[in-house]
């Protein structure tokens, strides 16, 4: 019996992987499949003495889980909330698995493969199942018009994915692909010497093709918020990378970037400025329109009203899209419009899980950025990592860029907690936590060795 439990614990990731289709497309008839997550955690407790892997995010995740539990009493329909509940629990399970396995060299490689594969998979599904925009970058219409818009008719997205959501999910992955790809391009010989068979021309070509493909779908999505978030993030990533040689470059560069953006958006009139450009016939006529901003402002106002009315419990996961029309009718949006979410990821967390859920999400971001900062500072040290310093820094910078870019995107749009593609977020958090735990473990071994020698 003990050997069986050890085997289950060792390959628990495979069991969860088999259950993923049922968890992603969960229905009331299959709700018992959720029990596989606590069962696997109990097996881990029996084998290792720990229910969950101790990570710096555990306190935040405990608060998030508690908020989820409380929200069950607030939702008007468990059936409406169930898809998001199942998605969030799957994400938590994936996080702990990836954080545990990423501490091992092969586990890290496999986790990164799954992260990249998730990005490629979502990009591929996007090509087959997205309701593409036609009025923004019209020069892309000849491409998007020849792509299917709802070929797969997946549950929950029968009419196709929203392009903004596709772009928002790809933001988690694209900065990592770009950072690692550029590191391989400019430091190929150095990485080849360090990694040996782990890096060859074929591997690098596959990585480059993956980056190009994901970037292509990202561009087709025509999400202006995602475009701006990625552009700003890439500039910040460049400043961080260059700042290794001068400590003044990063703060000065960020100050110029922020002041420039503030001057453009607040001291001037962006729409009027764009209107002075000769855009007619260029295919860019709708790209700079701010017509959707007023709709977002109205949605944010209704969302804030709902948060004030349900501050501790939230409205229940996935219920705002229905209840907003009943409790807080819009002036400009028809009552039969499914707005999906509050167009702000942090507001949506408060709507779904109350202020405790919002605090939990904010703390997840803050703690994760703290881990990334700590990893960045020590990336050039010989810490026993399987990756050479250049690859470590590229990976850390890419992970931070993915998290930062999506956080910027989340201020104007959202991939709500528990959404099916949100699994990418939890895999990313797991990779970062695994790298941090590995660094702590190596540092502890080094300290104990020094004490022993002294």
GUGUFI-604938 format. One record per residue (C-alpha): chain; residue in one letter; x, y, z. Coordinates in steps of 0.5 Angstrom, whole numbers, plus 2048, in hexadecimal, padded with zeros to 3 digits. Layout:
<recs>
REC  kette  rest   c1   c2   c3
REC      A     A    X    Y    Z
...
</recs>
This chain:
<recs>
REC  kette  rest   c1   c2   c3
REC      A     X  800  800  800
REC      A     X  806  805  802
REC      A     X  809  803  7FB
REC      A     X  803  805  7F7
REC      A     X  802  80B  7FB
REC      A     X  809  80D  7F9
REC      A     X  808  80C  7F2
REC      A     X  801  810  7F2
REC      A     X  805  816  7F5
REC      A     X  80B  815  7F0
REC      A     X  806  815  7EA
REC      A     X  801  819  7ED
REC      A     X  802  81E  7E7
REC      A     X  800  819  7E2
REC      A     X  7F9  817  7E6
REC      A     X  7F8  81F  7E6
REC      A     X  7F9  81F  7DF
REC      A     X  7F4  81A  7DD
REC      A     X  7EF  81D  7E1
REC      A     X  7F0  824  7DD
REC      A     X  7EB  823  7D8
REC      A     X  7E6  822  7DD
REC      A     X  7E8  827  7E2
REC      A     X  7E8  82C  7DC
REC      A     X  7E1  82B  7D9
REC      A     X  7DE  829  7E0
REC      A     X  7D7  828  7E1
REC      A     X  7D2  827  7E7
REC      A     X  7D2  820  7E5
REC      A     X  7D9  81F  7E5
REC      A     X  7DB  824  7EB
REC      A     X  7DE  81E  7EF
REC      A     X  7E4  81E  7EB
REC      A     X  7E6  824  7EF
REC      A     X  7E7  81F  7F5
REC      A     X  7EE  81D  7F1
REC      A     X  7F1  823  7F3
REC      A     X  7F0  822  7FB
REC      A     X  7F1  81B  7FA
REC      A     X  7F8  81C  7F7
REC      A     X  7FA  821  7FC
REC      A     X  7F8  81C  802
REC      A     X  7FD  817  7FE
REC      A     X  802  81C  7FE
REC      A     X  801  81D  806
REC      A     X  801  815  807
REC      A     X  808  815  803
REC      A     X  80C  81B  805
REC      A     X  808  81D  80B
REC      A     X  806  824  808
REC      A     X  800  825  805
REC      A     X  802  82B  800
REC      A     X  809  82D  7FE
REC      A     X  80B  833  802
REC      A     X  80C  839  7FD
REC      A     X  80C  840  7FF
REC      A     X  805  840  7FB
REC      A     X  802  83C  800
REC      A     X  7FF  841  805
REC      A     X  7FC  845  7FF
REC      A     X  7F9  83E  7FC
REC      A     X  7F6  83D  802
REC      A     X  7F2  843  802
REC      A     X  7F0  842  7FB
REC      A     X  7EE  83B  7FD
REC      A     X  7EA  83E  803
REC      A     X  7E7  843  7FF
REC      A     X  7E5  83E  7FA
REC      A     X  7E1  83A  7FF
REC      A     X  7DE  840  802
REC      A     X  7DB  842  7FB
REC      A     X  7D8  83B  7FA
REC      A     X  7D3  83E  7FF
REC      A     X  7D2  845  7FB
REC      A     X  7D1  842  7F4
REC      A     X  7CA  842  7F2
REC      A     X  7CB  83B  7EE
REC      A     X  7D1  836  7EF
REC      A     X  7D0  834  7E8
REC      A     X  7D1  83B  7E5
REC      A     X  7D7  83B  7EA
REC      A     X  7DA  834  7E9
REC      A     X  7DE  835  7E2
REC      A     X  7E2  83A  7E6
REC      A     X  7E3  837  7EC
REC      A     X  7E5  830  7E9
REC      A     X  7EA  835  7E5
REC      A     X  7ED  838  7EB
REC      A     X  7EE  832  7EF
REC      A     X  7F1  82F  7E9
REC      A     X  7F6  835  7E8
REC      A     X  7F8  834  7F0
REC      A     X  7F9  82C  7EF
REC      A     X  7FD  82E  7E9
REC      A     X  801  833  7ED
REC      A     X  803  82E  7F2
REC      A     X  805  829  7ED
REC      A     X  809  82E  7E9
REC      A     X  80D  831  7EF
REC      A     X  80F  82A  7F2
REC      A     X  811  827  7EB
REC      A     X  815  82E  7E9
REC      A     X  81A  82D  7EE
REC      A     X  81D  827  7EA
REC      A     X  821  828  7E4
REC      A     X  81C  824  7DF
REC      A     X  816  826  7E3
REC      A     X  818  82D  7E1
REC      A     X  819  82B  7DA
REC      A     X  812  828  7DA
REC      A     X  80F  82D  7DD
REC      A     X  811  833  7D8
REC      A     X  80F  82E  7D3
REC      A     X  808  82E  7D5
REC      A     X  808  835  7D6
REC      A     X  80B  836  7CF
REC      A     X  806  831  7CD
REC      A     X  800  834  7D0
REC      A     X  802  83B  7CC
REC      A     X  802  837  7C6
REC      A     X  7FC  833  7C7
REC      A     X  7F8  839  7C9
REC      A     X  7FB  83D  7C3
REC      A     X  7F9  837  7BE
REC      A     X  7F2  837  7C1
REC      A     X  7F1  83E  7C0
REC      A     X  7F3  83D  7B9
REC      A     X  7ED  838  7B8
REC      A     X  7E8  83B  7BD
REC      A     X  7E8  843  7BE
REC      A     X  7E3  848  7BC
REC      A     X  7E8  84D  7B9
REC      A     X  7E8  854  7B9
REC      A     X  7E6  858  7B2
REC      A     X  7E7  85F  7B4
REC      A     X  7ED  860  7B7
REC      A     X  7F3  85E  7B3
REC      A     X  7EF  85D  7AC
REC      A     X  7F6  85B  7A8
REC      A     X  7F5  855  7AC
REC      A     X  7EE  853  7AA
REC      A     X  7F0  84F  7A4
REC      A     X  7F4  84B  7A9
REC      A     X  7EF  84A  7AE
REC      A     X  7E9  84A  7A9
REC      A     X  7EC  843  7A7
REC      A     X  7EC  840  7AE
REC      A     X  7E7  83C  7B1
REC      A     X  7E3  840  7B7
REC      A     X  7E0  83A  7BA
REC      A     X  7E2  834  7B7
REC      A     X  7E3  830  7BE
REC      A     X  7DD  833  7C2
REC      A     X  7E0  831  7C8
REC      A     X  7DC  831  7CF
REC      A     X  7DB  838  7D1
REC      A     X  7DE  83B  7CB
REC      A     X  7D9  839  7C6
REC      A     X  7D9  83F  7C2
REC      A     X  7E1  83F  7C2
REC      A     X  7E6  842  7C6
REC      A     X  7E6  84A  7C7
REC      A     X  7ED  84C  7C4
REC      A     X  7EE  851  7CA
REC      A     X  7EE  84B  7CF
REC      A     X  7F3  847  7CA
REC      A     X  7F8  84D  7CA
REC      A     X  7F7  84D  7D1
REC      A     X  7F9  846  7D2
REC      A     X  7FF  846  7CD
REC      A     X  802  84C  7D1
REC      A     X  804  847  7D7
REC      A     X  808  843  7D2
REC      A     X  80A  848  7CD
REC      A     X  810  84C  7D1
REC      A     X  813  845  7D3
REC      A     X  813  843  7CC
REC      A     X  816  849  7CA
REC      A     X  81B  84A  7CF
REC      A     X  81E  843  7CF
REC      A     X  81E  843  7C7
REC      A     X  822  849  7C7
REC      A     X  827  847  7CC
REC      A     X  828  841  7C8
REC      A     X  829  845  7C2
REC      A     X  82E  84A  7C5
REC      A     X  831  845  7CA
REC      A     X  831  83E  7C6
REC      A     X  838  83C  7C7
REC      A     X  838  83D  7CE
REC      A     X  832  83A  7CF
REC      A     X  834  834  7CB
REC      A     X  83A  833  7CF
REC      A     X  836  833  7D5
REC      A     X  830  82F  7D3
REC      A     X  834  82A  7CE
REC      A     X  82F  825  7CB
REC      A     X  829  829  7CF
REC      A     X  82A  82F  7C9
REC      A     X  82B  82E  7C2
REC      A     X  829  831  7BB
REC      A     X  823  82D  7BB
REC      A     X  820  82F  7C2
REC      A     X  822  836  7C1
REC      A     X  81E  836  7BA
REC      A     X  818  833  7BD
REC      A     X  818  838  7C3
REC      A     X  819  83E  7BD
REC      A     X  813  83B  7B9
REC      A     X  80F  83A  7C0
REC      A     X  810  842  7C1
REC      A     X  80E  844  7BA
REC      A     X  808  840  7BA
REC      A     X  805  842  7C1
REC      A     X  807  849  7BF
REC      A     X  803  849  7B8
REC      A     X  7FD  846  7BC
REC      A     X  7FE  84C  7C1
REC      A     X  7FE  851  7BC
REC      A     X  7F8  84E  7B8
REC      A     X  7F4  84F  7BF
REC      A     X  7F5  857  7BE
REC      A     X  7F4  858  7C5
REC      A     X  7F6  85F  7C6
REC      A     X  7F7  85E  7CE
REC      A     X  7FB  858  7CD
REC      A     X  800  85C  7C8
REC      A     X  801  861  7CC
REC      A     X  802  85D  7D2
REC      A     X  807  859  7CE
REC      A     X  80B  85F  7CB
REC      A     X  80B  862  7D2
REC      A     X  80E  85B  7D5
REC      A     X  813  85A  7D0
REC      A     X  816  861  7D1
REC      A     X  816  860  7D9
REC      A     X  819  859  7D7
REC      A     X  81F  85C  7D3
REC      A     X  820  862  7D8
REC      A     X  821  85C  7DE
REC      A     X  826  858  7D9
REC      A     X  82A  85E  7D8
REC      A     X  82A  861  7DF
REC      A     X  82F  85B  7E1
REC      A     X  834  860  7DE
REC      A     X  832  866  7E1
REC      A     X  82D  867  7E7
REC      A     X  82A  86E  7E4
REC      A     X  828  86B  7DE
REC      A     X  822  868  7E1
REC      A     X  81F  86D  7E5
REC      A     X  820  873  7E0
REC      A     X  81D  86E  7DA
REC      A     X  817  86D  7DE
REC      A     X  816  874  7E0
REC      A     X  817  876  7D9
REC      A     X  812  871  7D7
REC      A     X  80D  872  7DC
REC      A     X  80D  87A  7DB
REC      A     X  80C  879  7D4
REC      A     X  806  875  7D4
REC      A     X  803  87A  7D9
REC      A     X  804  880  7D5
REC      A     X  801  87C  7CF
REC      A     X  7FB  87A  7D2
REC      A     X  7FA  87F  7D7
REC      A     X  7FC  886  7D5
REC      A     X  7FA  884  7CE
REC      A     X  7F4  881  7CA
REC      A     X  7F6  87B  7C7
REC      A     X  7F0  87A  7C3
REC      A     X  7F1  881  7C0
REC      A     X  7F9  880  7BF
REC      A     X  7F7  879  7BB
REC      A     X  7F2  87D  7B7
REC      A     X  7F7  881  7B4
REC      A     X  7FB  87C  7B1
REC      A     X  7FA  879  7AA
REC      A     X  7F7  873  7AC
REC      A     X  7F1  872  7A7
REC      A     X  7F3  86C  7A2
REC      A     X  7F8  86A  7A6
REC      A     X  7F4  864  7AA
REC      A     X  7F5  868  7B0
REC      A     X  7EF  86C  7B1
REC      A     X  7EC  868  7B6
REC      A     X  7F2  867  7BA
REC      A     X  7F3  86D  7BE
REC      A     X  7EB  86E  7C0
REC      A     X  7E9  86F  7C7
REC      A     X  7E2  86E  7C6
REC      A     X  7E2  867  7CA
REC      A     X  7E5  86B  7D0
REC      A     X  7DE  86E  7D2
REC      A     X  7DB  867  7D2
REC      A     X  7E1  865  7D7
REC      A     X  7E0  86B  7DC
REC      A     X  7D8  869  7DC
REC      A     X  7DA  862  7DE
REC      A     X  7DF  864  7E3
REC      A     X  7DA  868  7E6
REC      A     X  7D5  863  7E7
REC      A     X  7DB  85E  7E9
REC      A     X  7DD  863  7EF
REC      A     X  7D5  863  7F1
REC      A     X  7D5  85C  7F2
REC      A     X  7DB  85B  7F6
REC      A     X  7D9  861  7FA
REC      A     X  7D2  85C  7FB
REC      A     X  7D6  856  7FC
REC      A     X  7DD  858  7FF
REC      A     X  7DE  851  803
REC      A     X  7DB  84C  7FF
REC      A     X  7DB  84E  7F8
REC      A     X  7D5  84C  7F3
REC      A     X  7D8  845  7F2
REC      A     X  7DC  843  7ED
REC      A     X  7DA  845  7E5
REC      A     X  7D3  848  7E8
REC      A     X  7D5  84F  7E6
REC      A     X  7D3  84E  7DF
REC      A     X  7CC  84C  7E1
REC      A     X  7CB  850  7E7
REC      A     X  7CD  857  7E4
REC      A     X  7C7  857  7E0
REC      A     X  7C3  856  7E5
REC      A     X  7C5  85A  7EB
REC      A     X  7C9  85F  7E7
REC      A     X  7C6  860  7E0
REC      A     X  7CB  864  7DB
REC      A     X  7C9  86A  7D7
REC      A     X  7CD  869  7D1
REC      A     X  7CD  861  7D1
REC      A     X  7C7  85D  7CF
REC      A     X  7C4  858  7D4
REC      A     X  7C6  852  7D0
REC      A     X  7CD  853  7CF
REC      A     X  7D2  84F  7D3
REC      A     X  7D8  853  7D5
REC      A     X  7DB  84D  7D8
REC      A     X  7DF  851  7DD
REC      A     X  7E0  858  7E0
REC      A     X  7E6  859  7DB
REC      A     X  7EB  85A  7E1
REC      A     X  7EE  854  7E4
REC      A     X  7EF  856  7EB
REC      A     X  7E8  859  7EB
REC      A     X  7E5  852  7E9
REC      A     X  7E9  84F  7EE
REC      A     X  7E5  853  7F3
REC      A     X  7DE  852  7F0
REC      A     X  7E0  84A  7F0
REC      A     X  7E3  84A  7F7
REC      A     X  7E2  850  7FA
REC      A     X  7E7  855  7FD
REC      A     X  7EB  84F  800
REC      A     X  7EC  84C  7F9
REC      A     X  7EE  852  7F6
REC      A     X  7F3  853  7FC
REC      A     X  7F6  84C  7FB
REC      A     X  7F7  84D  7F3
REC      A     X  7FB  853  7F5
REC      A     X  7FF  850  7FA
REC      A     X  800  84A  7F5
REC      A     X  803  84F  7F0
REC      A     X  807  853  7F5
REC      A     X  80A  84D  7F8
REC      A     X  80C  84A  7F1
REC      A     X  80F  850  7EF
REC      A     X  813  850  7F6
REC      A     X  815  849  7F4
REC      A     X  817  84B  7ED
REC      A     X  81B  851  7F0
REC      A     X  81F  84C  7F4
REC      A     X  820  847  7EF
REC      A     X  823  84D  7EA
REC      A     X  828  84F  7EF
REC      A     X  82B  848  7F0
REC      A     X  82B  846  7E9
REC      A     X  832  846  7E8
REC      A     X  834  842  7EE
REC      A     X  836  83B  7EE
REC      A     X  830  838  7F1
REC      A     X  830  831  7EE
REC      A     X  82A  833  7E9
REC      A     X  82A  82F  7E2
REC      A     X  82A  835  7DE
REC      A     X  830  83A  7DD
REC      A     X  82F  841  7E0
REC      A     X  82D  844  7D9
REC      A     X  828  83F  7D8
REC      A     X  825  840  7DF
REC      A     X  825  848  7DF
REC      A     X  821  847  7D8
REC      A     X  81C  842  7DB
REC      A     X  81B  847  7E1
REC      A     X  81B  84D  7DD
REC      A     X  816  84A  7D9
REC      A     X  811  847  7DE
REC      A     X  811  84E  7E2
REC      A     X  810  851  7DB
REC      A     X  80A  84C  7DA
REC      A     X  807  84D  7E1
REC      A     X  808  855  7E0
REC      A     X  805  855  7D9
REC      A     X  7FF  852  7DB
REC      A     X  7FE  856  7E1
REC      A     X  7FE  85C  7DD
REC      A     X  7F9  859  7D8
REC      A     X  7F5  857  7DE
REC      A     X  7F4  85E  7E0
REC      A     X  7EF  85F  7D9
REC      A     X  7ED  858  7D8
REC      A     X  7ED  851  7DB
REC      A     X  7EE  84A  7DB
REC      A     X  7EA  849  7E1
REC      A     X  7EC  844  7E7
REC      A     X  7EA  83D  7E5
REC      A     X  7EA  83E  7DE
REC      A     X  7EC  838  7DA
REC      A     X  7F2  83B  7D7
REC      A     X  7F4  83E  7DD
REC      A     X  7F8  837  7DF
REC      A     X  7FE  83B  7DB
REC      A     X  7FE  840  7E1
REC      A     X  7FE  83B  7E6
REC      A     X  804  837  7E2
REC      A     X  808  83D  7E2
REC      A     X  807  83E  7E9
REC      A     X  809  837  7EB
REC      A     X  810  838  7E6
REC      A     X  812  83E  7EA
REC      A     X  810  83B  7F1
REC      A     X  814  835  7EF
REC      A     X  81A  839  7ED
REC      A     X  81A  83D  7F3
REC      A     X  819  837  7F8
REC      A     X  81F  833  7F4
REC      A     X  823  839  7F5
REC      A     X  821  839  7FD
REC      A     X  823  832  7FD
REC      A     X  82A  833  7FA
REC      A     X  82B  839  7FF
REC      A     X  829  835  805
REC      A     X  82E  82F  803
REC      A     X  834  834  801
REC      A     X  833  837  808
REC      A     X  832  830  80C
REC      A     X  839  82E  808
REC      A     X  83C  834  80A
REC      A     X  83A  833  811
REC      A     X  83D  82C  811
REC      A     X  843  82E  80E
REC      A     X  844  833  813
</recs>
